[in-house]
């Protein structure tokens, strides 16, 4: 399990009972026991891969956990449906439940980052009996709403989410595919001081930055080798990853279902981890999250931005097992 060598991990590709094929890394600890070993199901966000967990898989496996990290639908080696209707949280929650079924895992600790946090929290609402604990990073819990609020209205209230408006447009596929290296350098940049880069989320900002800004050789939080690996996994198409941003109304419609929980079960241990310097996280609703889920624990990491799994890998590697230990999940192992 060498983070610099993607091939050193245990890769699998399987057809799920939902009819969709997923690629995932499945790493077992040395003392693996299917009756008692706790599984961590790790769900990445945008624009990431199973590889986003590369620095965390080995420490967690050494700590005795089984780690399963899929390429989300539309990414890497997993299926890439063309239409956005295939990317709704309910359908993807069904995929994740089917993945657990395939691996004969009744319950898992579900960990999400970015869009993976959205999908992890929705798995807790659609399939609450499949979770031992929930960890969400960079994106707080956003409860289902009975009232429709458009994406445009939401961006008006939260301007930092302006990029959602660009990413939902089909024209963004070709724009980014034509300048993929610049796009990844933009998103993984380690310095945010350039005023021109700060404006990329505004209307017209992304095309201008990708066309005119000189990123040089700076690959930000990624090494050149990591940067190249990401490019190799995205060079076919960006349509799948961008489709998540095209599901706004579809998500609202499916979440009117009365069978869906409105908040995770009150006895489910929940941890929220946020980089205090993350401009895309809606930290204003953390207090609201605590009202909905009073038992939720919060870790706010100072001087850290969006890419907590890279910027704070040592902290994350230790914080989640510490949280799980305090939650006494080992005592629940007989219920797996």
C-alpha positions as CSV (number, residue, x, y, z in Angstrom):
1,X,0.0,0.0,0.0
2,X,2.3,2.7,-1.3
3,X,0.6,6.0,-1.9
4,X,3.0,6.8,-4.7
5,X,2.1,3.5,-6.5
6,X,-1.7,3.0,-7.2
7,X,-1.0,-0.5,-8.4
8,X,0.2,-1.5,-4.9
9,X,-3.4,-1.5,-3.6
10,X,-5.8,-4.4,-4.0
11,X,-8.1,-3.4,-6.9
12,X,-11.4,-5.1,-7.7
13,X,-14.1,-4.5,-10.3
14,X,-17.5,-6.1,-9.8
15,X,-21.0,-6.0,-11.2
16,X,-23.5,-5.0,-8.5
17,X,-27.1,-6.2,-8.1
18,X,-28.2,-2.8,-9.2
19,X,-26.8,-3.6,-12.6
20,X,-23.9,-1.1,-12.4
21,X,-20.2,-2.0,-12.3
22,X,-18.0,-0.4,-9.8
23,X,-14.2,-0.4,-9.4
24,X,-13.0,-0.2,-5.8
25,X,-10.0,-0.9,-3.6
26,X,-10.6,-3.5,-1.0
27,X,-7.9,-3.7,1.6
28,X,-8.0,-6.3,4.5
29,X,-6.1,-6.1,7.7
30,X,-3.7,-8.8,8.7
31,X,-6.0,-10.1,11.4
32,X,-9.1,-9.9,9.3
33,X,-12.2,-11.7,10.8
34,X,-15.4,-11.3,8.8
35,X,-17.4,-11.7,12.1
36,X,-15.7,-8.9,13.9
37,X,-13.6,-6.7,11.7
38,X,-15.1,-3.2,11.1
39,X,-15.2,-2.0,7.5
40,X,-14.7,1.7,6.5
41,X,-16.5,2.5,3.3
42,X,-14.8,5.6,1.9
43,X,-16.7,7.8,-0.6
44,X,-14.7,10.4,-2.4
45,X,-16.0,13.7,-3.9
46,X,-15.3,15.9,-6.9
47,X,-12.9,15.7,-8.7
48,X,-11.4,12.8,-7.0
49,X,-11.1,9.0,-7.1
50,X,-10.5,6.1,-4.7
51,X,-7.0,7.5,-4.8
52,X,-8.1,10.4,-2.6
53,X,-7.8,8.0,0.3
54,X,-4.3,6.8,-0.6
55,X,-2.6,8.3,2.5
56,X,-5.2,6.9,4.9
57,X,-5.8,3.4,3.7
58,X,-2.6,1.9,5.1
59,X,-2.9,3.5,8.6
60,X,-6.5,2.4,8.9
61,X,-5.7,-1.1,7.8
62,X,-2.8,-1.3,10.2
63,X,-5.2,-0.2,12.9
64,X,-7.3,-3.3,12.1
65,X,-10.0,-1.9,9.8
66,X,-11.0,-3.3,6.4
67,X,-11.0,-0.3,4.0
68,X,-13.2,-0.3,0.9
69,X,-12.8,2.8,-1.4
70,X,-14.8,2.8,-4.6
71,X,-14.5,5.0,-7.6
72,X,-17.9,6.7,-7.4
73,X,-20.3,6.4,-10.3
74,X,-19.0,8.3,-13.3
75,X,-15.3,8.2,-12.1
76,X,-12.3,6.1,-12.8
77,X,-13.0,2.4,-13.5
78,X,-16.7,2.6,-12.5
79,X,-19.6,2.8,-14.9
80,X,-20.2,6.2,-16.5
81,X,-23.9,6.6,-17.4
82,X,-24.4,9.5,-19.8
83,X,-27.6,11.1,-18.3
84,X,-27.7,13.0,-15.0
85,X,-30.8,11.1,-13.8
86,X,-28.6,8.1,-13.1
87,X,-26.6,10.1,-10.5
88,X,-29.3,10.9,-7.9
89,X,-28.4,10.1,-4.2
90,X,-31.0,7.4,-3.9
91,X,-29.7,5.4,-6.8
92,X,-26.1,5.8,-5.6
93,X,-27.1,4.9,-2.1
94,X,-28.6,1.7,-3.5
95,X,-25.3,1.1,-5.3
96,X,-23.4,1.5,-2.0
97,X,-25.8,-0.8,-0.2
98,X,-25.4,-3.3,-3.0
99,X,-21.6,-3.1,-2.8
100,X,-21.9,-3.9,0.9
101,X,-24.1,-6.9,0.0
102,X,-21.5,-8.1,-2.5
103,X,-18.8,-8.0,0.1
104,X,-21.1,-9.6,2.7
105,X,-20.8,-6.6,5.0
106,X,-24.1,-6.0,7.0
107,X,-22.9,-2.7,8.5
108,X,-20.0,-0.3,7.9
109,X,-18.6,2.9,9.0
110,X,-19.3,5.3,6.1
111,X,-16.8,8.1,5.5
112,X,-17.4,10.8,2.9
113,X,-15.6,13.8,1.5
114,X,-17.2,16.6,-0.5
115,X,-19.9,15.0,-2.8
116,X,-19.0,11.8,-0.9
117,X,-20.3,13.4,2.2
118,X,-23.6,14.1,0.5
119,X,-23.8,10.5,-0.6
120,X,-22.7,9.1,2.8
121,X,-25.4,11.1,4.6
122,X,-28.0,10.0,2.1
123,X,-27.0,6.4,2.6
124,X,-27.8,7.0,6.3
125,X,-31.2,8.3,5.3
126,X,-32.1,5.7,2.6
127,X,-30.4,2.7,4.3
128,X,-30.0,3.6,8.0
129,X,-29.6,-0.1,9.0
130,X,-26.3,-0.3,7.0
131,X,-24.3,2.2,9.1
132,X,-22.3,1.7,12.3
133,X,-21.2,5.4,12.2
134,X,-21.1,8.3,9.8
135,X,-18.1,10.6,9.1
136,X,-18.6,13.6,6.7
137,X,-15.8,15.9,5.7
138,X,-15.8,19.4,4.1
139,X,-19.6,19.4,3.5
140,X,-22.0,19.6,6.5
141,X,-25.3,17.7,6.5
142,X,-27.9,19.3,4.3
143,X,-31.4,18.0,5.3
144,X,-34.0,17.1,2.7
145,X,-36.4,20.0,2.0
146,X,-40.1,19.9,1.3
147,X,-39.9,23.3,-0.4
148,X,-38.0,23.6,-3.6
149,X,-35.2,26.2,-3.7
150,X,-33.5,26.6,-7.0
151,X,-29.7,26.4,-7.4
152,X,-29.7,30.0,-8.6
153,X,-31.4,31.1,-5.4
154,X,-29.0,29.1,-3.3
155,X,-26.0,30.6,-5.1
156,X,-27.4,34.0,-4.5
157,X,-27.4,33.2,-0.8
158,X,-24.1,31.4,-0.8
159,X,-21.9,33.0,-3.6
160,X,-19.0,30.7,-2.9
161,X,-21.1,28.0,-4.6
162,X,-21.2,29.9,-7.9
163,X,-19.1,27.2,-9.5
164,X,-22.2,24.9,-9.2
165,X,-23.9,27.0,-11.9
166,X,-21.0,26.5,-14.3
167,X,-20.5,22.8,-13.6
168,X,-24.2,22.1,-14.4
169,X,-23.8,23.4,-18.0
170,X,-23.0,20.8,-20.6
171,X,-20.5,23.2,-22.3
172,X,-18.3,22.9,-19.2
173,X,-17.4,19.3,-20.2
174,X,-15.5,20.3,-23.3
175,X,-14.0,23.4,-21.6
176,X,-12.4,21.4,-18.9
177,X,-11.5,18.4,-21.0
178,X,-9.5,20.7,-23.3
179,X,-7.5,22.1,-20.4
180,X,-7.6,19.3,-17.9
181,X,-4.1,19.9,-16.5
182,X,-4.9,23.5,-15.8
183,X,-8.2,22.6,-14.2
184,X,-6.5,20.2,-11.7
185,X,-3.8,22.7,-10.9
186,X,-6.5,25.3,-10.2
187,X,-8.5,23.1,-7.9
188,X,-5.6,21.6,-6.0
189,X,-3.6,24.8,-5.8
190,X,-1.8,25.3,-2.5
191,X,-1.9,29.1,-2.6
192,X,-5.1,31.2,-2.8
193,X,-3.7,34.7,-2.8
194,X,-4.0,35.5,-6.5
195,X,-7.1,37.8,-6.9
196,X,-7.7,36.5,-10.4
197,X,-7.9,32.9,-9.2
198,X,-10.3,33.9,-6.5
199,X,-12.8,35.0,-9.2
200,X,-12.9,31.7,-11.0
201,X,-16.3,30.8,-9.4
202,X,-17.9,33.9,-10.9
203,X,-19.9,33.8,-14.2
204,X,-17.3,33.6,-17.0
205,X,-14.5,33.2,-14.5
206,X,-13.5,29.6,-15.2
207,X,-13.1,29.9,-19.0
208,X,-11.0,33.1,-18.5
209,X,-8.7,31.5,-15.9
210,X,-8.2,28.3,-17.8
211,X,-7.4,30.1,-21.0
212,X,-5.1,32.9,-19.7
213,X,-3.6,32.0,-16.3
214,X,-0.1,30.6,-16.3
215,X,0.0,27.8,-13.7
216,X,3.5,26.8,-14.7
217,X,4.7,23.6,-13.1
218,X,2.9,24.1,-9.8
219,X,0.7,21.1,-9.2
220,X,-0.4,22.4,-5.7
221,X,-1.1,19.7,-3.1
222,X,-0.4,17.0,-5.7
223,X,3.0,15.7,-6.6
224,X,3.7,15.6,-10.4
225,X,3.2,11.9,-10.3
226,X,-0.2,12.2,-8.5
227,X,-1.2,14.9,-10.9
228,X,-0.4,12.7,-13.9
229,X,-2.4,9.8,-12.4
230,X,-5.5,12.0,-12.0
231,X,-5.2,13.2,-15.6
232,X,-4.9,9.6,-16.8
233,X,-8.2,8.7,-15.0
234,X,-10.1,11.7,-16.4
235,X,-8.9,12.0,-19.9
236,X,-11.8,10.1,-21.4
237,X,-14.6,12.3,-20.1
238,X,-15.7,14.8,-17.4
239,X,-19.4,14.2,-18.0
240,X,-19.9,11.8,-15.2
241,X,-18.3,13.9,-12.5
242,X,-20.2,17.0,-13.6
243,X,-23.5,15.1,-13.7
244,X,-23.6,15.3,-9.9
245,X,-24.1,19.1,-10.3
246,X,-27.0,18.6,-12.7
247,X,-29.2,16.7,-10.3
248,X,-30.4,19.6,-8.2
249,X,-34.2,19.3,-9.0
250,X,-34.0,15.5,-9.3
251,X,-32.5,15.3,-5.8
252,X,-35.3,17.4,-4.4
253,X,-38.0,15.4,-6.2
254,X,-36.8,12.0,-5.0
255,X,-36.4,13.3,-1.4
256,X,-40.1,14.0,-1.1
257,X,-40.5,10.3,-0.6
258,X,-42.0,9.7,2.8
259,X,-40.0,6.5,3.2
260,X,-36.8,8.5,3.5
261,X,-35.6,9.6,6.9
262,X,-35.2,13.4,7.4
263,X,-32.2,13.1,9.7
264,X,-29.8,10.2,10.5
265,X,-31.0,7.9,13.4
266,X,-30.4,9.5,16.8
267,X,-28.2,6.6,18.0
268,X,-25.8,6.8,15.0
269,X,-22.4,8.2,15.9
270,X,-21.6,11.2,13.6
271,X,-18.4,13.1,13.1
272,X,-18.1,16.3,11.0
273,X,-14.6,17.4,9.9
274,X,-14.2,20.8,8.3
275,X,-11.1,22.7,7.1
276,X,-11.6,26.2,8.6
277,X,-10.1,27.8,5.5
278,X,-12.3,25.9,3.0
279,X,-14.1,28.5,0.9
280,X,-16.6,25.9,-0.4
281,X,-17.8,24.5,2.9
282,X,-21.0,26.1,4.3
283,X,-19.8,26.5,7.8
284,X,-22.7,28.8,8.6
285,X,-25.0,25.7,9.0
286,X,-22.8,23.8,11.5
287,X,-24.9,25.2,14.3
288,X,-28.0,24.1,12.5
289,X,-26.5,20.6,12.1
290,X,-25.9,20.5,15.9
291,X,-29.6,21.4,16.4
292,X,-30.7,18.5,14.2
293,X,-28.1,16.1,15.5
294,X,-27.1,17.2,19.1
295,X,-24.8,14.2,19.5
296,X,-22.8,15.1,16.4
297,X,-19.1,15.8,17.1
298,X,-17.3,18.5,15.1
299,X,-13.6,18.8,14.3
300,X,-12.6,22.2,12.8
301,X,-9.1,22.1,11.5
302,X,-7.4,25.6,11.5
303,X,-5.4,26.8,8.5
304,X,-6.6,23.9,6.3
305,X,-8.7,24.1,3.2
306,X,-10.8,21.7,1.2
307,X,-8.4,18.8,0.7
308,X,-8.3,17.6,4.3
309,X,-7.3,14.1,3.3
310,X,-4.0,15.4,1.8
311,X,-3.4,18.6,3.8
312,X,-4.2,16.9,7.2
313,X,-3.6,13.3,6.4
314,X,-1.9,12.5,9.7
315,X,-4.7,14.2,11.7
316,X,-7.4,12.5,9.7
317,X,-5.7,9.1,10.0
318,X,-5.7,9.4,13.8
319,X,-8.9,11.3,14.4
320,X,-11.4,8.9,12.8
321,X,-10.1,5.7,14.7
322,X,-10.1,7.9,17.8
323,X,-13.7,8.9,17.2
324,X,-14.7,5.3,16.5
325,X,-13.0,4.0,19.6
326,X,-14.8,6.6,21.7
327,X,-18.0,5.6,20.1
328,X,-17.3,2.0,21.3
329,X,-17.9,0.4,17.9
330,X,-15.8,-2.5,18.9
331,X,-18.6,-3.3,21.4
332,X,-21.0,-3.4,18.5
333,X,-19.0,-5.9,16.4
334,X,-21.2,-8.8,17.5
335,X,-24.0,-7.0,15.6
336,X,-22.1,-7.0,12.3
